[in-house]
C-alpha cells in the first residue's frame, strides 16, 4: 500500500487539476494506493469537489478537520490516518509537482532508503517569496542544531518505520521538515524546481511563513538564546569598563562631558533587555503550549468507506 497525504485549504479552483495529475502520477508505479486529502477547515467548495472525485475513485479518502488548524497540523493528521507501507507528503497547491512521485518512489525502493525528500534547486513565481525562502534556509543551515536540511520542504516519501518515528514525537509546535531530518534513518533526496501556484492566491501568507520560520528556529536552534548570552556578557564587560573609567575620572577631577552618552547607554541597554525578554518569551510560550497538552487537531469526519 502506498499512501499520499495532501492538505487542502480553500483550493476549489485547482482540485480537479490536482486530483488528475496526482492519480496519473501514482498510477504509473502503483495500483494499490490511497490518497488522503486533509480538508483543513476550508470555507469554499474544496470539500465538495474532493468528495465528488471520491465517488469516481474510492481510493481517494477525505479527512475533514473541525476547523483550520494549520498546515503542519493537517499533515500530522493525515500521517496518523495513513495506512501505507510507504507514505508521501505533498502540498496541495501544485507547487510540489506530482510528476516527481515516480522518481521519488523508485529511489526509496531501489536504494533501500527510509526517507526521500524533495530538494528545491530553484523556484518559479514571486521573487519576494523566493528570496525570503532562500534566505531562511541559508540562515537555518548555519544556526540550526540539525544539518542537511537546506531547501527541504514538506514534499517527501517515508517508509513506515520512519513515519512511526516521526509520529512518536508529540510536540504541539511542529516543523515537520526539521522533525523528519531529526529522526535520522537512511535519507536521500530528489532535486526539482518548485512550480508557481497553478491558480488562486497563496494560503501561506508572509505572516504565516514568518511564524513557521520562528517555529523552526526556536524548536531546533539554541542560537537566539546564545546571542542573548554573548551580547549580555559583552555589554556587561563594556559597561564595567565604562564604570571603572568614570570612577577614575571622578578622582582625577575630569568631569563627564554631558548626559548624552549616559542617556544613549541607558536606551541601548533598555532596548537590548527588551529584545532578550522577547526571545525568552518565545521559548517560554512554546513551553507553555507544550504544557497545555491540547490535541493539535480535531476530526469532523473521515470519508473512507467505513465511516461514511
N, C-alpha and C positions, 0 to 999 in steps of 0.2 A: 504493500500500500504506500502510495505517495500522497502526502498532504501538502496543500499550499494555503497559507493564511494571508488574507488580504483585507486590511482595514479600509473602511469606506465612510466618508463623512460628506454629505451633500455633493455627490458626484453623479447626479442623474444624467447629465449631458454626455458622460463618457462610459456609462455602464455597458452599453451594447458593444462598443469597440473593445473595452477591457475584457469582457467575457469571451468574445470571439477570438481575440488574439491569444488569450491565456489558454483556453481549451485546445486550440490548434497546436500551441507550443507543447503542452503536456501530452497531447495525443501522439506526438511524434516519438515519444520514448516510453510511455506507459499507458496501459488500458485500465489498470487498477489504481484509481486515484480518487481523491476528494478535494474540492476547492471550498474552503471555509471563508465566506465573506463575513466580516465583522462590521455590522452596521453600528457605528459609534454615535448613536443618537441623532441621526440625520433628520432634518426638518423639511426636506424636499421629498421627491418621489424615488429616492435611491432604493429604499427597501422594496417598494412595489416593483421596481424594474428588475431587481435581482430575483425576487420571488417569481416573476414572470419567466425568467430564464430557468429557474428551478423546475418549473412544470415541464420544460422541454428536456432537461438533463438532471436526473436525480442525484448525480454525483456532485452537484452544486448544493452546498449547505449554507445556511444563513444563521449567524449568531447575532441576535438583536439585543443590544445593551439598553438599559433603562434610561440612559441619558448620555451626553457626551463626556466621557471620562478621559479623553486624550489619546494621542497616537500610541504611546508606549503601553498604556493600559489595555488598549484594544488588541495590540499584538499579543500581549500576555494572555488575554482571554482566549484568543484563537489558538495559541500554542497549547493551552491547557485542555482544549477540546479536540485537538488534532489526534488522530489515532495511527497515523502512518509510521512506517519504519524509517522513512526519510521525510523530513518536514521542511518546507520552504517558507520564507518570509518575503513578502513583496509589497511595496507601496501601491495604493490603488489609484494613482494619478497618471499612470503610464510613463512616468519618468524613469522607472526601472523597466526596461524592455522585457516583456515575457519571452521574446525570441531567444534570450540568453539562457533560459532554463535548461534546454537540452545539453548545452555545453557544460553548465554547472553540474548537472546530474551525471554526465559522463565522467567528469573529473573526480567527483566524490566517489564514484564506483570503481573506476579504473585505477586510481591512485590510492585507494583504500584510506581516504581521508575521513575525518569525523565532521568537519565543517568546511564549507566552501563559501566565501564571501564575494560579493561583487565589489571590485575596487574601481573607483571612478578615476579615469585618467583625464577627463575633461567634462565640460558641461555646456549644454546649449541653453539658450534663454537669457534671462536677466543678468546683465553684467554685475549689477549691485549684489545680487544673491550669490553669484559665482565668486566674487571677491570675498564676501563675508564668510562663505563656507570654506574657501581655501585658507583664509586667514585663521579661522577657528581650528581646522585640522593641523595647520602648521604650528600654532601655539600649543595645542593639546599634545602634540607629539613630543614637545620639549618639556612640558611641565607635568604631564600625567604620569601616574605610577604604573601604567600599563603601556606597553610598547606595541609596535607593528599594527597600529590602528588607523594610520593616516589614510583618509579618503575611503574608509569603510563606512557604509550606512546600514540600513536595516536589511537590505537585499542579501539573502543568504540561504543556503541549504544546510541542514544538520541531520546527522543520524540520531536515532532515538536516544542513545546514551548521552549525547550532548544536549539534546532537548531536556531530558530529565535532570541533568546537572544544572542547566540554566533555570529551570522552573523551581529547583530546590532553594534558590536564593529568593528570599521573600521581602526584599526591600520595597518600600512603598514609593520612594522616589527612584525611578528606574531610568537607566540609559542603556538600552539593550545592546548596542554595538560594543560598549565597554564591558558589559557583563559577559557577552559572548566571547570576547577576547580573554577576559579574566579566567574563565574556566579551563583554558588550556586545550588539551587534546591535540590531535593532528589537524592542522588547519592549512588551507590553501586559498587561493583567490583566482578569480577570472576578471580580467580587465574589460572595461566598457566605457563608452562616453554616455553620460546621462542625458536623456532627452528632455526637451522642454515639455510642459504640460500639453496634453492632447487638446483640452478645452477647459473653459472655466477659469476661475481665479484661484491662486494658491491658498490652501487651507492653513498652511504653516506660515502665519504672519511673522513679521520681524520680531514682534513681542514674544511669540511662542518659540521662535528659533533662539532668541536670547535666553529664554527660560530653560530650554533644553540644553543649551551650552552651559548655563550655570549648573544644571543638574550633573552634567558630565564632569565639569571641573571640580565641583565641591564633593562629588562622590568618589572620584578617582585620583585626586591630587591633594597633596599637603602643601603645595606651592603657596596658596594665598596666606595660610597661617604662618608659613616660614617667612614670607615677605614682612608680615607684621613683626615677627621676632627680630629679623635683621634690621629693619628700619627703626624699631623701638630701641634696639641696642645701640645703633649708630647715633640716634638722636640723643640718647642718654649720655653717651661719651662726648658728643659735641657740646651739649649744654653744660655738662660737668666741667669741661674745659673753659667754657664761657664764664661759668660761675667763679672758677679759680681766677680767671683774668680780672673779673670785677672786684674780687676781694683784694687782689694785688694792686689794682688801680686805685682803690679807695685808700689804701695805706700809703700810697705814694702821692696822694693829692692830685691824681689825674682824674678829672671829672668825666662823667659819662657824657657823650656828645649830645644826647637828647633821648626822647621817648620813642622815636620812630623804630629803632632797632628792637626795643623791648616789645612794642605792640606787634611788630611783624613776627617776632619769635612766638608770642602768645597765640596769634592767629594761626601760625604754621603748626604749632603743637596741638592746638584745638582741632584743626582740620584733620591732622593725622590720627588723632584719637577717635574722631567720628568715623573715619574710614575703617579703622581697626574694629570699632564696635559693629559696623555694618558687616564686615567679613565674619566676625564671630557670630553675629546674628544669623547669617546664612547657615552656618554649621549647626547652631542651636535649633533653628527652625526645622532643619532636616531631621535632627534627633527627635524633636517634638512630634513630627509627622510619623516617624517610626514607632514612637512610644504609644501613639493613639491606636495603632494596630487595626485600623479600619480596612475593610476589603477595598481593593483598588478598582473594582468594577462590580456591577450587578447585572445579571442577565434577565431580560424581559421574556425572551422566548428563543428556543433553539429549533430551527426548522431543519430536521434531519430525517424525517420519516417517522421516527419513534416518538417524537414529541409534538407532532402536528395535530 
